C-alpha cells in the first residue's frame, strides 16, 4: 500500500537521466503494492548564487509509465548534467485523503520554492489538528492529503527555531508531533545532499552499495536523544511532547550509494546489503555518512544496534520470465515453493519435523491453554484450512480470528495462551495491532511470515519463515500453500512424542513428500480451467461450496475471484446449504463444489444432489478415481489426484487460483494490480 523509493549518490557523479531511471525502476518494482498515482523529486538547476539547487517535482495520476512519459517530456530538465552528490525521492500513492490527482500525489511540498519535500506511506491521524495549527500561522494548503502537514510543519519549525538544527533533529521534532502509522522520506534545499527517513508502523529499509571499499562494519549503533529540550519547542502545542536530541554524525568522505525503499524487491538489483529500520528509528545520511537515531529507549532489552543483512533474494525471482503475469508465475511456482517451505525441516526418512525457530518453546506450546491464530484475508484462510488438523494433532483448543474483529471485541487473552500471527508481508496493520495487544497481556507470540526482517518477525517471541520466495502479485497464491504446509509441520512437531499419533503422522509426512509432484499434476489442468473460465465470463455470481478441510478452500477461491476478476463470489459451508443459500440455486446460478473422498464425502454428495434437484449447474472438483461422480451425471468436473485428506486443501485450491486468473485475463483486467487493492495493507 503505497511505495517509497529514494536514491542518494555521494561523491559518485551520475547524470540526471541515470538518476531518474533508477527512481522510475524503483517505483516499477513497487507497483505490486497498489497505487493510483506516482511522483518524483530531483534537483533542478542552481538557484543563482545559492549553493543549493531548486527541487523539481514531477507527478502524475495513473501508472508509473505515465510518470515516465511526463519526465521524458520535461524540456526544462538537463538530463545530461552530472551531479556529484544528489538525493532523489520517488513515491507511488494509494489514495486515502483526496482523490488520485497530480496535486494530491507525492512528493508533497512545504511551499512554492519546495524547501522541504516529503513522501509518505500510511495515515497521519491527527493531521486535522496540525493543519489547523499551521493555517493559524498563515500557511496555505494546496492538496487534500494528510501528508502535506509534514513538509509545512518542517518549514515552520525550521524557520521559527533560533538555534540551528541538524536535518535529522528537525525531522525528529516533527515526527514527535505525528500520530498514526507512517513511513517518511524527507529531502530539503536547506540540507543539500542530505536525506532523512523514519518509520512507525510502516516498513522501510536502507540499502547500501559501496563500490570503492568496505563500510567497515556490519552494525550501525543507535544514538539516543538527550534529556533536555531543544529551544523553540514552545512554538508547538498540539498535544505531543517535544523532540530532543544532540548527536551529529561523522565519517570519512568516501563514495557511496544509499537506497531507501518500502520493500527489498526495489533495491535487490542495486545491492543485497540492507538495514531494516524499526519503529521510531530515524535514519539520516549527511555527508555520505549513515546514522540511526531514536528519541528514547523503550526498555533495557531494546536492541541498540541495527545489523546489516544480506538479502537472499535474486533479481530473477521478481521478474515475470515467460509468464503473462506475476500471479500466473507464482501459481506455477508452487511445486518449488512448498519444497522450499519443507527444505531442511522435514526428514522424510526418519519421520522427523523440526522448525528451528520454535523448538526452544515446544514445552510452552504443549502446556498452553489454547492456540489462537490471528490473521487477515488469505492468511486467515490458511489458518482456517489447518484448524481441524491442528486440533487433532495438538489436542488443544484452536481459535482462528480475523485480526480486525479480534481487536474490535477486545478478546480476553491470558498468559498461558499461544498466539500465532500470520502475514505474508509481516507488516499487515491489523495483525500487528493484535500482536501488540497480545504481547502486552503476556501471551507467547509466534510469527508466521514470508518476509525476513518484517515487523511481525522482529516483534514476536519466535516464529516460522515460510520460505515461499518473493510474491509480487497482489492476490496471494503460493504464500497460501506455504502457510498451509508450515502450519501442518507445526502440528506434526507437536505430536512427535505421542505413540497414538504415529500412524497418522507417517501418513501425513508421506503426503507432504508426494505433494510437489501432485501439485504439478493439478497444474496440468490449466487448459481445462481456462476453457471453464470462458463459459463463466458473462456470469455475475459464483457460489463455491465445501465442508470439512475444504471449506477454507471455498472461502479462498471466492476471495481470489473477487480480487482479480471483480465478480461476486461466495464461499459457503455445504452444511449450511438448507439454512439460506439454497434459495440462490437455480438453472442460472453456477455452483462450484469441492467433493473429495474424506470424512465428509457423503455429506458433500448430499449437498450436490440437492443442487442437481433444483436444476443447478454444479462444477465439481473431485478425485480422479471417484466413480460415484460419474453416476451423478455431473457435467463439468475437474479431476485431481488423491492425497491424504488433511492435505487435499493444497490441491483443491489450485484450480480455483487458475480459474480466478483466467477469468480476470478474459475480462481484460490487470491481475497483478487489481483496482482498489494493495499487496501490503499497512493501515487499518
C-alpha positions as CSV (number, residue, x, y, z in Angstrom):
1,X,0.0,0.0,0.0
2,X,2.0,3.0,-1.4
3,X,5.6,2.7,-2.1
4,X,8.7,4.7,-1.1
5,X,11.9,4.7,-3.0
6,X,14.9,7.1,-2.6
7,X,18.3,7.1,-4.1
8,X,21.4,9.0,-2.8
9,X,24.7,9.1,-4.6
10,X,27.5,10.6,-2.6
11,X,30.8,11.6,-4.4
12,X,29.7,9.4,-7.3
13,X,28.9,11.5,-10.4
14,X,25.7,10.4,-12.1
15,X,23.8,12.2,-14.8
16,X,20.2,13.3,-14.2
17,X,18.9,10.8,-16.7
18,X,20.5,7.9,-14.8
19,X,19.2,9.1,-11.5
20,X,15.6,9.4,-12.9
21,X,15.9,6.0,-14.4
22,X,16.9,4.5,-11.1
23,X,14.0,6.2,-9.4
24,X,11.5,5.1,-12.0
25,X,12.7,1.5,-12.0
26,X,12.5,1.5,-8.2
27,X,8.9,2.5,-8.5
28,X,8.2,-0.2,-11.0
29,X,9.4,-2.8,-8.5
30,X,6.9,-1.4,-6.0
31,X,3.9,-1.3,-8.4
32,X,2.5,-4.6,-7.0
33,X,1.9,-2.8,-3.6
34,X,-1.1,-1.0,-5.2
35,X,-1.2,2.7,-6.2
36,X,-3.1,5.2,-8.3
37,X,-0.5,7.9,-8.9
38,X,3.2,8.5,-8.8
39,X,5.8,11.2,-8.4
40,X,9.5,12.1,-8.1
41,X,11.6,14.9,-6.7
42,X,15.1,15.7,-8.1
43,X,17.5,18.6,-8.0
44,X,17.0,21.2,-10.7
45,X,19.3,23.9,-12.0
46,X,21.3,26.0,-9.5
47,X,19.4,29.0,-8.0
48,X,21.7,31.9,-8.8
49,X,24.3,32.4,-6.1
50,X,22.5,30.0,-3.7
51,X,24.7,26.9,-3.3
52,X,21.7,24.7,-3.0
53,X,19.7,23.7,-6.1
54,X,16.0,24.1,-6.7
55,X,13.9,21.0,-6.3
56,X,11.8,19.9,-9.3
57,X,8.6,17.9,-8.6
58,X,7.1,15.7,-11.3
59,X,3.9,14.0,-10.5
60,X,1.2,12.2,-12.5
61,X,-2.0,10.2,-12.0
62,X,-2.1,6.6,-13.2
63,X,0.7,4.2,-13.8
64,X,4.5,4.7,-13.3
65,X,4.8,4.7,-17.1
66,X,2.6,7.8,-17.3
67,X,5.0,9.5,-14.9
68,X,8.0,8.3,-17.0
69,X,6.3,9.9,-20.0
70,X,5.9,13.2,-18.1
71,X,9.6,13.1,-17.2
72,X,10.6,12.5,-20.8
73,X,8.5,15.4,-21.9
74,X,10.0,17.9,-19.4
75,X,12.1,20.2,-21.5
76,X,13.3,22.3,-18.6
77,X,15.4,19.4,-17.2
78,X,19.0,18.9,-18.3
79,X,19.2,15.1,-18.4
80,X,22.9,15.1,-19.3
81,X,24.1,17.2,-16.3
82,X,26.4,15.3,-14.0
83,X,25.6,15.5,-10.3
84,X,28.4,14.6,-7.9
85,X,26.1,14.2,-4.9
86,X,22.4,14.1,-5.3
87,X,19.2,13.0,-3.4
88,X,16.2,11.8,-5.4
89,X,12.9,10.6,-3.9
90,X,10.0,8.8,-5.5
91,X,6.6,7.5,-4.5
92,X,3.6,5.5,-5.6
93,X,0.4,6.7,-3.8
94,X,-2.7,4.8,-2.9
95,X,-5.3,7.4,-2.3
96,X,-6.7,7.8,1.3
97,X,-7.2,11.5,1.7
98,X,-8.1,13.2,-1.6
99,X,-8.8,11.6,-5.0
100,X,-5.9,10.5,-7.3
101,X,-4.5,13.6,-9.0
102,X,-1.2,15.2,-9.6
103,X,-1.8,17.8,-6.8
104,X,-2.6,15.1,-4.3
105,X,0.3,12.9,-5.4
106,X,3.6,12.8,-3.5
107,X,6.1,14.3,-3.0
108,X,4.2,17.0,-1.1
109,X,5.9,20.3,-0.6
110,X,6.3,23.0,2.1
111,X,6.0,26.0,-0.2
112,X,6.3,27.2,-3.8
113,X,10.1,27.0,-3.5
114,X,10.0,23.4,-2.4
115,X,12.3,23.9,0.6
116,X,11.1,20.7,2.1
117,X,9.6,17.8,0.1
118,X,8.2,14.6,1.7
119,X,7.0,11.2,0.5
120,X,4.8,9.3,3.0
121,X,3.2,5.9,3.4
122,X,0.4,5.5,6.0
123,X,-2.1,7.8,7.6
124,X,-1.5,10.8,9.9
125,X,-4.5,10.5,12.2
126,X,-4.0,13.9,13.9
127,X,-3.5,15.8,10.6
128,X,-6.6,18.0,11.1
129,X,-5.2,19.5,14.4
130,X,-1.8,20.1,12.8
131,X,-3.4,21.6,9.7
132,X,-5.4,24.0,11.7
133,X,-2.4,25.0,13.8
134,X,-0.4,25.7,10.6
135,X,-3.3,27.6,8.9
136,X,-3.5,29.8,12.0
137,X,0.2,30.5,11.5
138,X,-0.5,31.7,7.9
139,X,0.3,28.5,5.9
140,X,-1.8,27.7,2.8
141,X,-2.6,24.2,1.8
142,X,-3.0,23.1,-1.8
143,X,-3.8,19.4,-1.6
144,X,-6.4,17.4,0.3
145,X,-3.8,15.0,1.7
146,X,-2.8,14.4,5.3
147,X,0.8,14.3,4.1
148,X,1.0,18.0,3.4
149,X,1.1,18.9,7.0
150,X,4.6,17.2,7.3
151,X,6.6,19.4,5.0
152,X,4.8,22.6,6.2
153,X,5.5,21.7,9.8
154,X,9.1,21.0,8.9
155,X,9.4,24.5,7.4
156,X,7.6,26.1,10.3
157,X,10.0,24.6,12.9
158,X,13.0,25.3,10.7
159,X,12.0,29.0,10.3
160,X,11.0,29.6,13.9
161,X,13.7,27.9,15.9
162,X,16.6,30.2,16.6
163,X,19.2,27.5,17.2
164,X,20.5,25.7,14.1
165,X,19.1,22.1,14.0
166,X,20.6,19.2,12.2
167,X,18.4,17.7,9.5
168,X,17.6,14.6,11.5
169,X,16.8,16.7,14.6
170,X,14.3,18.7,12.6
171,X,12.6,15.5,11.4
172,X,12.6,14.1,14.9
173,X,10.9,17.2,16.2
174,X,8.2,16.8,13.6
175,X,7.6,13.1,14.0
176,X,7.1,13.6,17.7
177,X,4.0,15.7,16.7
178,X,2.6,13.0,14.4
179,X,0.1,10.3,15.4
180,X,-0.8,7.3,13.3
181,X,1.2,4.9,11.1
182,X,3.7,6.1,8.6
183,X,7.0,5.8,6.8
184,X,8.5,9.1,5.7
185,X,11.4,10.3,3.5
186,X,12.4,13.9,3.5
187,X,14.6,15.9,1.1
188,X,15.4,19.6,1.6
189,X,17.1,22.5,-0.2
190,X,18.2,23.7,3.3
191,X,20.3,20.5,3.7
192,X,21.9,19.8,0.3
193,X,22.9,16.1,-0.2
194,X,21.1,15.1,2.9
195,X,18.2,12.6,3.3
196,X,16.2,11.6,6.4
197,X,13.8,8.7,6.7
198,X,11.7,7.4,9.6
199,X,9.0,4.9,10.2
200,X,6.3,4.0,12.6
201,X,4.1,1.0,11.7
202,X,5.0,1.0,8.0
203,X,8.0,-0.8,6.5
204,X,11.2,0.9,5.5
205,X,14.7,-0.3,4.8
206,X,18.1,1.1,3.8
207,X,20.2,-0.5,1.0
208,X,23.9,0.2,1.0
209,X,26.3,0.0,-2.0
210,X,29.9,0.9,-1.5
211,X,31.8,0.3,-4.8
212,X,35.1,1.6,-3.6
213,X,35.7,0.0,-0.2
214,X,34.0,-1.9,2.6
215,X,31.8,0.1,5.0
216,X,34.0,-1.3,7.8
217,X,31.1,-2.6,9.9
218,X,28.0,-4.8,9.7
219,X,26.3,-3.0,12.5
220,X,25.2,0.6,12.9
221,X,24.8,1.9,16.5
222,X,21.6,3.6,17.5
223,X,22.1,7.1,19.0
224,X,19.5,8.2,21.6
225,X,18.5,11.8,22.2
226,X,19.5,13.9,25.3
227,X,17.2,14.7,28.2
228,X,16.9,18.5,27.7
229,X,14.5,20.1,25.3
230,X,15.8,22.0,22.3
231,X,15.0,25.7,22.1
232,X,11.8,26.6,20.2
233,X,9.6,23.8,21.5
234,X,7.2,26.4,23.0
235,X,6.0,27.2,19.4
236,X,4.1,24.0,19.1
237,X,1.2,22.9,21.2
238,X,-0.9,20.1,19.6
239,X,-0.8,17.6,22.4
240,X,2.6,15.9,21.7
241,X,5.9,16.0,23.6
242,X,8.8,18.0,22.1
243,X,11.7,16.2,20.4
244,X,15.1,16.2,22.0
245,X,18.5,15.2,20.6
246,X,22.1,16.4,20.2
247,X,24.0,13.8,18.1
248,X,25.9,14.8,15.0
249,X,27.2,12.0,12.7
250,X,30.7,12.0,11.2
251,X,32.6,9.8,8.8
252,X,35.2,9.7,6.0
253,X,34.5,11.3,2.7
254,X,34.2,8.0,0.7
255,X,32.0,7.5,-2.4
256,X,28.8,5.5,-1.5
257,X,25.2,5.0,-2.6
258,X,22.1,4.6,-0.5
259,X,18.7,3.2,-1.5
260,X,15.7,3.7,0.8
261,X,12.6,1.6,0.0
262,X,9.4,0.1,1.3
263,X,10.4,-3.4,0.1
264,X,13.6,-5.3,-0.7
265,X,12.4,-6.0,-4.2
266,X,13.1,-2.4,-5.1
267,X,16.8,-2.5,-4.1
268,X,17.9,-6.0,-5.0
269,X,19.1,-5.0,-8.4
270,X,21.5,-2.5,-6.8
271,X,22.6,-4.2,-3.6
272,X,21.9,-7.1,-1.4
273,X,23.1,-5.3,1.8
274,X,20.2,-3.8,3.7
275,X,19.3,-2.5,7.2
276,X,15.7,-2.9,8.3
277,X,14.5,0.1,10.3
278,X,12.4,-0.4,13.4
279,X,9.5,1.7,14.6
280,X,10.6,5.2,15.5
281,X,14.1,4.8,14.0
282,X,15.3,7.9,12.2
283,X,17.9,7.2,9.5
284,X,19.9,10.1,8.3
285,X,22.5,10.5,5.6
286,X,24.8,13.5,6.0
287,X,28.0,14.0,4.0
288,X,27.7,10.3,2.9
289,X,27.5,9.0,6.5
290,X,24.5,7.0,7.7
291,X,23.4,7.4,11.3
292,X,20.4,6.0,13.1
293,X,18.7,7.9,15.9
294,X,15.9,7.3,18.4
295,X,14.2,9.7,20.7
296,X,14.3,7.5,23.7
297,X,15.0,3.9,24.8
298,X,11.8,1.9,25.1
299,X,13.2,-0.6,27.6
300,X,16.5,-2.0,28.8
301,X,16.3,-5.0,26.5
302,X,16.0,-2.9,23.4
303,X,18.4,-3.6,20.6
304,X,20.9,-0.7,20.4
305,X,22.4,-1.6,17.0
306,X,20.9,-2.2,13.6
307,X,22.5,-5.0,11.7
308,X,23.3,-5.0,8.0
309,X,21.6,-8.1,6.5
310,X,22.4,-9.8,3.2
311,X,19.4,-10.4,1.1
312,X,19.0,-14.0,-0.3
313,X,16.6,-12.8,-3.0
314,X,17.7,-13.0,-6.6
315,X,16.6,-10.5,-9.3
316,X,15.2,-13.2,-11.5
317,X,12.8,-14.1,-8.7
318,X,11.0,-10.7,-9.1
319,X,10.8,-11.0,-12.9
320,X,7.9,-12.5,-14.8
321,X,10.1,-14.6,-17.1
322,X,7.9,-16.3,-19.8
323,X,4.6,-15.8,-17.9
324,X,1.9,-13.3,-18.7
325,X,1.7,-12.1,-15.1
326,X,3.3,-12.5,-11.7
327,X,0.2,-14.2,-10.4
328,X,0.4,-16.9,-13.0
329,X,4.1,-17.3,-12.4
330,X,3.5,-17.7,-8.7
331,X,0.7,-20.2,-9.2
332,X,3.1,-22.4,-11.2
333,X,6.0,-21.9,-8.7
334,X,4.0,-23.8,-6.1
335,X,5.7,-27.2,-6.6
336,X,9.0,-25.5,-5.8
337,X,7.7,-23.1,-3.1
338,X,6.3,-26.0,-1.0
339,X,9.6,-27.8,-1.3
340,X,11.4,-24.7,-0.1
341,X,9.0,-24.5,2.8
342,X,9.8,-28.0,3.9
343,X,13.5,-28.0,3.0
344,X,15.8,-28.7,6.0
345,X,12.7,-29.1,8.2
346,X,11.2,-32.4,7.3
347,X,13.3,-35.6,7.4
348,X,11.1,-38.0,5.3
349,X,13.4,-41.0,6.1
350,X,13.2,-40.7,9.8
351,X,9.8,-39.1,10.0
352,X,11.0,-36.1,11.9
353,X,9.9,-32.4,11.6
354,X,12.0,-29.6,13.1
355,X,11.0,-26.0,12.9
356,X,14.2,-24.4,14.3
357,X,12.5,-21.1,15.3
358,X,10.0,-22.9,17.5
359,X,11.9,-25.8,19.1
360,X,13.0,-23.9,22.2
361,X,9.4,-23.1,23.0
362,X,7.9,-26.6,22.4
363,X,7.1,-27.2,26.0
364,X,5.4,-23.9,26.4
365,X,3.2,-24.8,23.3
366,X,2.3,-28.2,24.9
367,X,1.4,-26.6,28.3
368,X,-0.7,-23.8,26.8
369,X,-4.3,-23.2,27.5
370,X,-5.2,-22.7,23.8
371,X,-3.7,-21.8,20.4
372,X,-5.0,-18.7,18.8
373,X,-4.3,-17.9,15.1
374,X,-4.8,-14.3,14.1
375,X,-4.6,-13.1,10.5
376,X,-6.4,-11.3,7.7
377,X,-7.6,-12.3,4.2
378,X,-5.7,-15.2,2.7
379,X,-3.6,-15.7,5.8
380,X,-6.8,-16.2,7.8
381,X,-7.9,-18.8,5.3
382,X,-4.7,-20.8,5.7
383,X,-5.2,-21.0,9.5
384,X,-8.9,-22.0,9.0
385,X,-7.8,-24.7,6.5
386,X,-5.5,-26.3,9.1
387,X,-7.5,-25.8,12.2
388,X,-9.2,-29.2,12.2
389,X,-5.8,-31.0,11.8
390,X,-4.1,-28.8,14.5
391,X,-6.9,-29.7,16.9
392,X,-6.4,-33.4,16.1
393,X,-2.6,-33.3,16.4
394,X,-2.1,-31.0,19.3
395,X,-5.3,-32.0,21.3
396,X,-5.6,-28.3,22.2
397,X,-8.4,-25.8,21.6
398,X,-7.7,-23.9,18.4
399,X,-9.2,-20.5,17.7
400,X,-8.9,-18.7,14.3
401,X,-9.5,-15.0,14.5
402,X,-9.8,-12.2,11.9
403,X,-7.4,-9.6,13.3
404,X,-9.8,-6.6,12.9
405,X,-12.7,-8.4,14.6
406,X,-10.3,-9.7,17.3
407,X,-9.4,-6.1,18.2
408,X,-12.9,-4.8,18.0
409,X,-14.1,-7.4,20.6
410,X,-11.1,-6.7,23.0
411,X,-10.8,-10.5,23.2
412,X,-9.6,-11.8,26.6
413,X,-6.0,-13.1,26.3
414,X,-4.2,-15.0,29.1
415,X,-0.5,-15.6,29.9
416,X,-0.8,-19.3,29.0
417,X,-2.2,-18.6,25.6
418,X,-0.1,-19.1,22.5
419,X,-0.9,-16.6,19.7
420,X,0.1,-17.1,16.1
421,X,0.3,-14.0,13.8
422,X,0.2,-15.0,10.1
423,X,1.0,-12.4,7.4
424,X,2.8,-12.8,4.1
425,X,4.4,-9.4,4.3
426,X,4.8,-9.3,8.1
427,X,3.5,-5.7,8.0
428,X,-0.3,-6.1,8.0
429,X,-1.6,-3.3,10.2
430,X,-4.5,-5.1,11.9
431,X,-2.4,-8.2,12.6
432,X,0.4,-6.0,14.0
433,X,-2.0,-4.2,16.3
434,X,-3.3,-7.6,17.5
435,X,0.3,-8.6,18.2
436,X,0.9,-5.6,20.4
437,X,-2.4,-6.3,22.2
438,X,-1.5,-10.0,22.9
439,X,2.1,-9.2,23.8
440,X,1.0,-6.6,26.4
441,X,-1.1,-9.3,28.1
442,X,1.8,-11.8,28.4
443,X,0.9,-14.3,25.7
444,X,3.6,-16.2,23.9
445,X,3.6,-14.6,20.4
446,X,4.6,-16.6,17.3
447,X,5.1,-15.1,13.8
448,X,4.5,-16.9,10.5
449,X,5.7,-14.6,7.7
450,X,7.3,-14.7,4.3
451,X,9.5,-11.6,4.9
452,X,12.7,-11.7,6.8
453,X,13.2,-8.5,8.8
454,X,9.4,-7.7,8.8
455,X,7.8,-6.1,11.9
456,X,6.0,-9.3,12.9
457,X,9.2,-11.4,12.6
458,X,11.0,-8.9,14.8
459,X,8.3,-8.3,17.4
460,X,7.2,-11.9,18.1
461,X,9.0,-14.2,20.6
462,X,9.6,-16.8,18.0
463,X,8.4,-17.8,14.5
464,X,8.5,-19.6,11.2
465,X,9.7,-18.2,7.9
466,X,7.6,-19.9,5.2
467,X,10.3,-19.5,2.5
468,X,7.8,-19.2,-0.3
469,X,10.0,-16.7,-2.1
470,X,9.0,-13.2,-3.2
471,X,5.3,-12.8,-4.0
472,X,4.7,-9.8,-6.3
473,X,1.0,-10.4,-7.4
474,X,-1.4,-8.7,-5.1
475,X,-3.6,-11.8,-5.0
476,X,-1.7,-14.2,-2.8
477,X,-1.2,-17.8,-4.2
478,X,2.0,-19.6,-3.3
479,X,2.1,-17.9,0.2
480,X,-1.2,-19.5,1.0
481,X,0.0,-23.0,0.2
482,X,3.3,-22.4,2.0
483,X,1.5,-21.1,5.1
484,X,-0.7,-24.2,4.9
485,X,2.3,-26.5,4.9
486,X,4.1,-24.6,7.6
487,X,1.1,-24.9,10.0
488,X,0.8,-28.7,9.2
489,X,4.5,-29.0,10.0
490,X,3.9,-27.3,13.4
491,X,1.1,-29.8,14.2
492,X,3.5,-32.7,13.3
493,X,6.2,-31.4,15.5
494,X,3.7,-31.0,18.4
495,X,2.7,-34.7,18.3
496,X,6.0,-36.3,17.7
497,X,6.2,-37.9,21.1
498,X,2.7,-39.4,21.1
499,X,2.6,-43.1,20.3
500,X,-1.1,-43.0,19.4
501,X,-0.4,-40.4,16.7
502,X,2.5,-42.2,14.9
503,X,0.4,-43.9,12.2
504,X,-1.4,-40.6,11.4
505,X,2.0,-38.7,11.4
506,X,3.5,-41.1,9.0
507,X,0.5,-40.8,6.7
508,X,0.8,-37.0,6.7
509,X,4.6,-36.9,6.3
510,X,4.3,-39.3,3.3
511,X,1.6,-37.0,1.9
512,X,4.0,-34.0,2.3
513,X,6.7,-35.9,0.4
514,X,4.4,-36.6,-2.5
515,X,2.8,-33.1,-2.5
516,X,5.1,-31.3,-5.0
517,X,4.5,-33.9,-7.8
518,X,0.8,-33.9,-7.0
519,X,0.7,-30.1,-7.4
520,X,2.4,-30.4,-10.8
521,X,-0.3,-32.8,-11.8
522,X,-3.0,-30.4,-10.7
523,X,-1.3,-27.6,-12.7
524,X,-1.7,-29.7,-15.8
525,X,-5.5,-28.9,-15.6
526,X,-4.6,-25.3,-16.7
527,X,-6.1,-25.6,-20.2
528,X,-9.3,-27.2,-18.8
529,X,-9.7,-24.5,-16.3
530,X,-9.2,-21.8,-19.0
531,X,-11.9,-23.4,-21.0
532,X,-14.2,-23.4,-17.9
533,X,-13.4,-19.6,-17.4
534,X,-14.6,-18.9,-21.0
535,X,-18.0,-20.4,-20.0
536,X,-18.2,-18.3,-16.9
537,X,-17.0,-15.0,-18.3
538,X,-20.5,-13.5,-18.6
539,X,-21.7,-14.7,-15.2
540,X,-22.4,-12.2,-12.4
541,X,-22.1,-14.5,-9.5
542,X,-20.4,-17.8,-8.5
543,X,-21.1,-19.9,-5.4
544,X,-18.4,-22.2,-4.1
545,X,-19.3,-24.9,-1.6
546,X,-17.4,-27.4,0.5
547,X,-17.1,-28.5,4.1
548,X,-14.5,-30.0,6.5
549,X,-11.0,-29.5,5.3
550,X,-12.2,-27.8,2.1
551,X,-14.4,-25.1,3.5
552,X,-11.4,-22.8,3.7
553,X,-10.6,-23.7,0.1
554,X,-14.0,-22.3,-1.0
555,X,-13.5,-19.1,1.0
556,X,-10.1,-18.6,-0.5
557,X,-11.3,-19.4,-4.0
558,X,-14.1,-16.9,-3.7
559,X,-11.7,-14.3,-2.4
560,X,-9.4,-14.8,-5.4
561,X,-12.3,-14.5,-7.9
562,X,-13.4,-11.2,-6.2
563,X,-9.9,-9.8,-6.0
564,X,-8.9,-10.2,-9.6
565,X,-12.0,-11.0,-11.7
566,X,-14.3,-8.4,-9.9
567,X,-17.0,-11.0,-9.9
568,X,-19.3,-11.6,-6.9
569,X,-18.4,-14.9,-5.4
570,X,-19.3,-16.5,-2.1
571,X,-17.7,-19.4,-0.2
572,X,-20.4,-21.4,1.5
573,X,-20.2,-24.2,4.1
574,X,-22.1,-27.0,2.4
575,X,-23.7,-28.0,5.7
576,X,-25.4,-24.6,5.7
577,X,-27.0,-25.0,2.3
578,X,-30.5,-25.5,3.6
579,X,-30.2,-22.6,6.0
580,X,-30.4,-20.0,3.3
581,X,-28.0,-20.4,0.4
582,X,-30.2,-23.0,-1.3
583,X,-32.6,-20.2,-2.2
584,X,-30.0,-18.9,-4.7
585,X,-29.7,-22.1,-6.6
586,X,-31.4,-22.3,-10.0
587,X,-30.6,-23.1,-13.6
588,X,-28.8,-19.7,-14.0
589,X,-26.5,-19.9,-10.9
590,X,-23.1,-21.6,-11.4
591,X,-22.1,-23.6,-8.3
592,X,-18.6,-24.9,-7.9
593,X,-18.4,-27.7,-5.3
594,X,-15.4,-29.4,-3.7
595,X,-16.3,-33.0,-3.2
596,X,-13.3,-35.2,-2.3
597,X,-13.1,-38.6,-0.5
598,X,-12.6,-37.6,3.1
599,X,-14.6,-37.7,6.3
600,X,-17.4,-35.5,4.9
601,X,-17.6,-37.0,1.4
602,X,-21.1,-38.4,1.9
603,X,-22.4,-35.2,3.3
604,X,-20.9,-33.3,0.3
605,X,-22.6,-35.7,-2.1
606,X,-25.9,-35.0,-0.4
607,X,-25.4,-31.3,-0.9
608,X,-24.5,-31.9,-4.5
609,X,-27.7,-33.9,-5.1
610,X,-29.8,-31.0,-3.6
611,X,-28.2,-28.6,-6.1
612,X,-28.9,-31.0,-9.0
613,X,-32.5,-31.5,-7.8
614,X,-33.1,-27.7,-8.2
615,X,-31.7,-27.6,-11.8
616,X,-28.4,-26.2,-10.5
617,X,-25.3,-26.1,-12.7
618,X,-22.6,-27.7,-10.5
619,X,-19.0,-27.8,-11.4
620,X,-17.2,-30.3,-9.2
621,X,-13.6,-30.6,-8.1
622,X,-13.2,-34.3,-7.3
623,X,-10.6,-37.1,-7.3
624,X,-9.5,-39.0,-10.3
625,X,-10.7,-42.4,-9.1
626,X,-14.1,-41.2,-7.9
627,X,-16.6,-43.3,-9.9
628,X,-19.6,-42.1,-7.9
629,X,-19.4,-38.7,-9.6
630,X,-20.0,-40.3,-13.0
631,X,-23.2,-41.9,-11.6
632,X,-24.5,-38.5,-10.6
633,X,-24.1,-37.2,-14.2
634,X,-22.3,-34.0,-13.2
635,X,-21.5,-32.2,-16.4
636,X,-18.3,-30.3,-15.6
637,X,-15.7,-32.0,-13.5
638,X,-12.1,-31.1,-12.6
639,X,-10.3,-34.3,-11.5
640,X,-7.4,-34.0,-9.2
641,X,-5.1,-36.8,-7.8
642,X,-5.7,-38.4,-4.4
643,X,-3.8,-37.3,-1.3
644,X,-4.1,-37.7,2.4
645,X,-7.3,-35.9,3.5
646,X,-5.8,-33.1,5.5
647,X,-3.5,-32.0,2.6
648,X,-6.3,-32.0,-0.1
649,X,-6.8,-28.3,0.6
650,X,-3.5,-27.6,-1.1
651,X,-4.5,-29.4,-4.2
652,X,-8.2,-28.2,-4.4
653,X,-7.3,-24.5,-4.1
654,X,-5.0,-24.5,-7.2
655,X,-7.8,-24.9,-9.8
656,X,-9.6,-22.0,-8.1
657,X,-6.4,-19.9,-8.3
658,X,-6.2,-20.7,-12.0
659,X,-9.9,-20.0,-12.5
660,X,-9.6,-16.6,-11.0
661,X,-6.6,-15.8,-13.1
662,X,-8.2,-16.9,-16.4
663,X,-11.4,-15.1,-15.6
664,X,-9.6,-11.9,-15.0
665,X,-7.5,-12.2,-18.1
666,X,-10.5,-13.0,-20.2
667,X,-12.2,-9.9,-18.9
668,X,-9.2,-7.8,-19.7
669,X,-8.2,-6.9,-16.1
670,X,-4.7,-6.4,-14.6
671,X,-4.4,-9.5,-12.4
672,X,-1.2,-8.3,-10.7
673,X,-2.6,-4.9,-9.6
674,X,-6.4,-5.2,-9.1
675,X,-8.2,-2.0,-8.6
676,X,-8.5,-0.5,-5.1
677,X,-6.3,-3.2,-3.6
678,X,-2.7,-3.2,-2.2
679,X,-0.3,-6.1,-1.6
680,X,0.7,-5.0,1.9
681,X,-2.2,-3.4,3.9
682,X,-0.3,-1.2,6.3
683,X,-3.2,0.9,7.5
684,X,-6.3,-0.2,9.4
